[in-house]
Amino acid sequence: MIHVNEHYAKLQASYLFSEIAKRVKAYQEEHPDKPVIRLGIGDVTEPLPPACIEAMRKAVDEMAVRETFRGYGPEQGYAFLREAIAKNDFQARGAKIDASEIFVSDGAKCDTANIQELFDTKLTIAVPDPVYPVYVDTNVMAGRTGACRRGRYKGLVYLDSTQENGFVPALPDVPVDLIYLCFPNNPTGATASRKQLTEWVKYAKKNKALILFDAAYEAFIRDPKIPHSIYEIEGARDVAIEFRSFSKIAGFTGTRCAYTVVPDSVVAYTKKGEAVPLRPMWNRRHTTKFNGVSYPVQRAAEAVYSDAGKAQTRALTDFYLGNAAIIRALFEKAGFPVTGGVNSPYIWINVGKDSWKFFDRLLKRAQVVTTPGAGFGKMGEGYIRISAFNSRENVEKALKRIAKVLK
Ligand code: PLP
């Protein structure tokens, strides 16, 4: 008899964004004359930078000619892209990362979801609350948790991110093996200082734990004091895996390209306590289950590191940060405590009450879609997340409508 993976039944029935979509659809059907503006899901709106388009077109032309056509590429990514990544994203910041430690993939979502396969099913896992749901749900699916009660899975250690701790959680008071961190954070927009990341690296070293560091929003950091990579912290090479994405820096959400860094020195342990390097394990997993990102897409990603690409992606992220600044200013002026929107495309607003109610209020009275904080975890209750990913025209229109509602 074929048995089902019963751990799936523990997953929360209504995934956040499907519930939002349901409510928006219902509202639109009732009010077809009132167009809604979406500041909810963190998808980008602006087209790919011209440097990426040009590189992609050229690569497509190469694919049309027998002499330059390419079939399967290396599963880990082409050397031209891995080398550009290592040089520009790490070595230029003083982080010793080699091209051989970079694994190009089709998304930070897949990588943050799949990485847990490398680890034992019996682990103590720490996740921030609020959290990017992928970290939690993939461990639920793998059977590493008990049932969900009142928004929390049994067996997980929740790291509360609150206004009091600036949404950078304190070290856990129980020993944990695997720690998910995300900075700049989705959903709170908070960033972690060098000192705070150093504490986490020290904790991981001391406890023989591993940090999974999601830096998908790194490109929005403007403050020179904030680290872009965990590898800017001494010792992190031994205890951290980092995830990056071209989705938000260069508008690749539909094009799909990302990468994961697994340094040679990062290890996990057998039950007998022997250290096992994770890079060969991830290489084995990647080459067995993944067949590489398409050549034109990798060429487009490489163009992000050209002079033109750097200027264009800077302008793109500056543009979204401009949106973030005006969204943040409106809510601050209205007296709401606000985090993010600086060094981050997300604005996290303390609305002081039921976050789904506030979501409904903005949907029904301002026709603006936001994301209720409660969907990201227990600690997200009382907050909403607004995303800066939209045209300036739409953001300004949305803010005018919200201002009227908040009066
Ligand atoms: N990590 C975080 C924290 C995200 O918010 C997202 C997307 O919204 C991702 C990863 C996914 O990135 P990708 O588009 O590369 O799959």
Residues whose N, C-alpha, C, O or C-beta is under 5 A from the ligand:
A	BS01	PLP	G42 D106 G107 A108 K109 C110 Y132 C182 N186 D214 A216 S245 S247 T253 C257 A258
